Amino acid sequence: MKDYLNKFFEIDEEIEINKNSERESSEEKRIEEYKKYIKLRQDGEIEKDSERRNHIVALFLALLFGIFGIHQFYLGKKGQGLLKLAGFTLGIIFSIVGYNHYILFSDPTLITVGIVLDIVAVSWWIYDLCMISYNKMLDINNRILKGESHRNDIFLAYLTIFFGIFGMHTLYLNKTKVTIMKFVSAITVISIIFIGIYLKSINSLGESEIGDSLIISGILSGSFLIIWWVIDIYLILNKEYESDKYAIIEDGIKSQSVAILFSVFGGIFGLDRFYLGYRTLGILKMFTIGGFGISAILDFILIYLNVLKDSDGNEMELE
């Protein structure tokens, strides 16, 4: 029996070693192919296409301003952008006007229309986020987006730190099941807490007790999500987070558009410097809140004017 167990564990260990070896080999192959592509671009053997849109920029804009259709304007799809902007704006207007109309006349028609328009706008926003993350969205000229063959390490860290509680980083890596679990769990916990707060505001003894129970349940459930989120941040910052589909690496050719977005929405944390390869300066900016704001502003100006180069002395690519 002892010999049988030893043999069993040896076989199990050998299988695990083979799996790790295959995973490392696949990762190295993807990185090597990407490096060859970058070298061909730098040597001029592959023509630079400055008109192609950047995958990170498209996803960045979709995440932060997708409800207004800004990413569609970036991709050249002005019609869809205007439709999304108009739909969400009309939804807000109808909801506000409809609420007052309902209070005065008990007629829910306008507020119902507003809510439906907003639900459609939010659903379309989430759909576009998924389409870009899964490399399914093209620009107006049906061209694939630059950089969608790999995943950028700094952008992954950004998504994990600021939106990881909702699973945005796992969506970026196309981990569908984990993303659904994180997103649904986060929305559920937030909803439970808000319902509890609402019930407590009614000032009724029964509702107040139910509200307290819901708030406590929400906080306890949320604590598990926060622990999961912190673990993901630790793994990604230590480059231990795995992706079976994409190589998680830094961009060989840095994009000015990406650098500007990092500077605007993360410059005080040094994300623009991290992206350009200046790790030490990035850490200094992070611990000094962007050099007390001064360094963040100066870096934005330098990046906008395309004066700042990456850590290897290469100029950023313009769009």
C-alpha positions in Angstrom: 0.0 0.0 0.0 2.8 2.4 0.9 4.6 1.7 -2.4 1.3 2.2 -4.3 0.8 5.6 -2.6 4.4 6.7 -3.3 4.0 5.7 -7.0 0.6 7.6 -7.2 2.1 10.8 -5.8 5.2 10.5 -8.1 2.9 10.2 -11.1 0.8 13.2 -9.9 3.9 15.3 -9.3 5.2 14.4 -12.8 1.9 15.4 -14.4 2.0 18.8 -12.5 5.6 19.4 -13.7 4.7 18.6 -17.3 1.7 21.1 -17.1 4.0 23.8 -15.7 6.6 23.1 -18.3 4.0 23.3 -21.1 2.6 26.6 -19.7 6.0 28.2 -19.4 6.9 27.0 -22.9 3.7 28.5 -24.3 4.3 31.8 -22.5 7.9 32.0 -23.7 6.7 31.3 -27.3 4.2 34.1 -27.2 6.7 36.6 -25.8 9.3 35.6 -28.3 6.9 36.0 -31.2 5.9 39.4 -29.9 9.5 40.5 -29.6 10.2 39.4 -33.2 7.2 41.4 -34.4 8.5 44.5 -32.5 11.9 44.1 -34.0 10.5 43.9 -37.5 8.5 47.1 -36.8 11.6 48.9 -35.5 13.7 47.7 -38.5 11.0 49.0 -40.9 10.2 45.6 -42.4 6.6 46.0 -41.3 5.0 49.3 -42.2 3.8 51.4 -39.2 0.1 52.1 -39.4 -0.5 55.2 -37.3 -4.2 55.2 -38.4 -4.9 51.9 -36.6 -6.6 52.4 -33.2 -5.0 51.2 -30.0 -6.6 48.3 -28.0 -5.8 49.8 -24.6 -7.1 53.3 -25.6 -10.3 51.8 -26.9 -10.9 49.7 -23.7 -9.8 52.6 -21.5 -12.3 55.0 -23.1 -15.0 52.3 -23.1 -14.5 51.6 -19.4 -14.5 55.3 -18.2 -16.8 56.9 -20.8 -18.4 54.1 -22.7 -21.9 55.0 -21.4 -21.5 58.2 -23.5 -20.1 56.3 -26.6 -16.7 58.0 -26.5 -14.9 54.9 -27.5 -17.1 54.6 -30.6 -16.0 58.1 -31.6 -12.4 57.1 -31.1 -12.9 54.1 -33.4 -14.4 56.3 -36.0 -18.0 55.1 -35.5 -19.6 58.4 -35.0 -23.1 57.2 -35.7 -23.0 54.6 -32.9 -21.3 57.1 -30.7 -24.1 59.7 -31.2 -26.7 57.1 -30.7 -25.3 55.9 -27.4 -24.8 59.5 -26.2 -28.4 60.5 -27.2 -29.9 57.3 -25.7 -28.3 57.7 -22.3 -28.9 61.5 -22.1 -32.6 61.1 -23.1 -32.9 58.3 -20.5 -31.6 60.6 -17.7 -33.9 63.4 -18.8 -37.0 61.2 -19.1 -36.2 59.7 -15.7 -35.9 63.0 -13.9 -38.9 64.6 -15.6 -40.8 61.4 -15.3 -40.2 61.2 -11.6 -41.7 64.6 -11.0 -44.5 63.8 -13.4 -45.2 60.6 -11.4 -45.3 62.5 -8.1 -47.7 65.1 -9.4 -50.0 62.9 -11.6 -49.2 59.3 -10.6 -48.4 58.6 -14.2 -45.4 56.3 -14.6 -45.1 56.5 -18.4 -42.2 58.9 -18.7 -40.1 57.5 -15.9 -40.6 54.0 -17.3 -39.4 55.2 -20.7 -36.4 56.8 -19.0 -35.5 53.7 -17.1 -35.8 51.5 -20.2 -33.5 53.8 -22.2 -30.9 53.8 -19.4 -31.0 50.0 -19.1 -30.4 49.7 -22.8 -27.5 52.2 -22.6 -25.9 50.4 -19.7 -26.4 47.0 -21.4 -24.8 48.3 -24.6 -21.9 49.7 -22.6 -21.2 46.3 -20.9 -21.6 44.6 -24.3 -19.0 46.9 -25.9 -16.6 46.3 -22.9 -16.8 42.6 -23.6 -16.4 43.0 -27.3 -13.2 45.0 -27.0 -11.8 42.8 -24.2 -12.4 39.7 -26.3 -10.8 41.3 -29.4 -14.1 41.3 -31.3 -14.4 45.0 -32.1 -12.9 46.6 -35.2 -12.5 50.2 -36.2 -14.6 52.0 -38.8 -12.4 50.5 -41.6 -12.7 46.9 -40.2 -9.1 46.8 -39.0 -8.1 45.0 -35.9 -6.8 47.1 -33.0 -3.1 47.5 -32.2 -1.8 45.5 -29.2 -4.7 43.1 -28.9 -2.4 40.1 -29.4 -1.0 40.5 -25.8 -2.0 42.1 -22.5 -0.1 45.1 -21.1 1.2 44.5 -17.6 0.7 48.1 -16.4 -2.8 48.4 -17.7 -3.6 45.0 -16.1 -2.4 46.4 -12.8 -4.5 49.5 -13.3 -7.6 47.5 -13.9 -7.0 45.3 -10.9 -6.3 48.1 -8.5 -9.2 50.4 -9.5 -11.8 48.0 -11.0 -10.7 44.6 -9.8 -13.6 44.3 -7.3 -15.9 44.1 -10.3 -13.6 41.7 -12.2 -12.4 44.1 -14.9 -8.9 42.6 -14.9 -10.2 39.1 -15.4 -12.4 40.4 -18.3 -9.3 41.9 -19.9 -7.7 38.4 -19.7 -10.8 36.7 -21.0 -11.5 34.7 -17.9 -15.2 34.6 -18.4 -16.4 32.5 -15.5 -14.3 34.3 -12.9 -15.4 37.7 -14.3 -19.1 36.7 -14.1 -18.6 35.5 -10.5 -16.8 38.7 -9.4 -19.2 41.1 -11.2 -22.4 39.4 -10.0 -21.1 39.1 -6.5 -20.0 42.8 -6.3 -23.4 44.1 -7.7 -25.3 41.8 -5.3 -23.3 42.9 -2.2 -23.7 46.6 -3.2 -27.5 46.1 -3.8 -27.9 44.4 -0.4 -26.2 47.2 1.5 -28.2 49.9 -0.3 -31.5 48.1 0.3 -30.5 47.8 4.0 -29.7 51.5 4.2 -33.1 52.4 2.5 -35.0 50.2 4.9 -33.3 51.8 7.9 -34.3 55.3 6.5 -38.0 54.4 6.7 -37.9 54.7 10.5 -40.1 51.7 11.1 -39.0 49.3 13.7 -39.5 46.2 11.6 -37.9 47.6 8.5 -35.0 49.0 10.5 -34.1 45.6 11.9 -34.3 44.0 8.5 -32.1 46.9 7.2 -29.5 46.2 9.9 -29.4 42.5 9.0 -29.0 43.3 5.3 -26.2 45.8 5.9 -24.3 43.4 8.2 -24.8 40.5 5.6 -23.6 42.8 2.8 -20.5 43.9 4.7 -19.5 40.3 5.7 -20.0 39.1 2.1 -18.1 42.2 0.8 -15.2 41.4 3.0 -14.6 38.1 1.1 -14.7 40.0 -2.1 -12.1 42.5 -0.8 -9.8 39.7 0.3 -10.1 38.1 -3.2 -9.4 41.5 -4.7 -6.3 42.1 -2.5 -4.9 38.6 -3.4 -5.3 39.4 -7.1 -3.5 42.8 -6.7 -0.6 41.0 -4.9 -0.3 38.3 -7.6 -0.4 40.8 -10.4 2.1 43.2 -8.9 4.4 40.3 -8.3 3.9 39.0 -11.8 2.5 35.7 -10.5 -0.9 36.0 -12.1 -1.3 33.5 -15.0 -3.1 33.8 -18.3 -3.5 30.8 -20.5 -4.5 32.9 -23.5 -2.2 36.0 -23.6 1.3 37.0 -22.7 1.3 39.6 -20.0 4.2 41.9 -21.0 5.1 45.5 -21.5 4.6 47.2 -24.9 7.7 47.2 -27.0 6.6 50.4 -28.8 5.0 52.8 -26.4 1.9 54.7 -27.5 1.5 58.4 -26.8 -2.3 58.0 -26.5 -1.9 55.3 -23.8 0.7 57.4 -22.0 -1.6 60.4 -22.0 -4.5 58.4 -20.5 -2.2 57.0 -17.8 -1.0 60.5 -17.1 -4.5 61.9 -16.8 -6.1 59.1 -14.8 -3.1 57.7 -12.9 -0.4 60.3 -13.1 -0.4 61.0 -9.4 0.3 57.3 -8.9 3.1 57.3 -11.4 1.4 55.0 -13.9 2.6 57.0 -16.9 6.2 56.6 -15.7 5.6 52.9 -15.0 4.2 52.5 -18.5 7.2 54.2 -20.1 9.6 51.9 -18.1 10.8 54.4 -15.4 10.0 52.2 -12.4 12.0 54.1 -9.9 10.4 57.5 -10.9 7.0 55.7 -10.9 7.5 54.6 -7.3 8.6 58.1 -6.2 5.5 59.6 -7.9 3.3 57.1 -6.2 4.6 57.7 -2.7 4.6 61.5 -3.2 1.2 61.7 -4.8 2.6 62.7 -8.2 5.4 64.8 -6.7 2.8 66.8 -4.8 1.0 67.3 -8.1 3.9 69.1 -9.7 5.6 66.1 -11.3 2.2 64.8 -12.5 1.5 68.1 -14.3 5.0 68.3 -15.8 4.9 64.7 -17.1 1.5 65.3 -18.7 2.9 68.3 -20.6 6.0 66.4 -21.6 3.9 63.4 -22.8 1.4 65.6 -24.6 4.2 67.4 -26.5 5.9 64.0 -27.1 9.1 65.2 -25.6 9.4 62.4 -23.1 10.9 59.2 -24.4 10.6 55.7 -22.9 13.3 54.3 -20.7 15.1 52.8 -23.7 15.3 56.2 -25.4 12.7 55.4 -28.0 10.1 58.0 -29.1 6.4 57.2 -28.5 4.2 56.2 -31.4 1.7 58.8 -32.5 -1.8 58.1 -33.7 
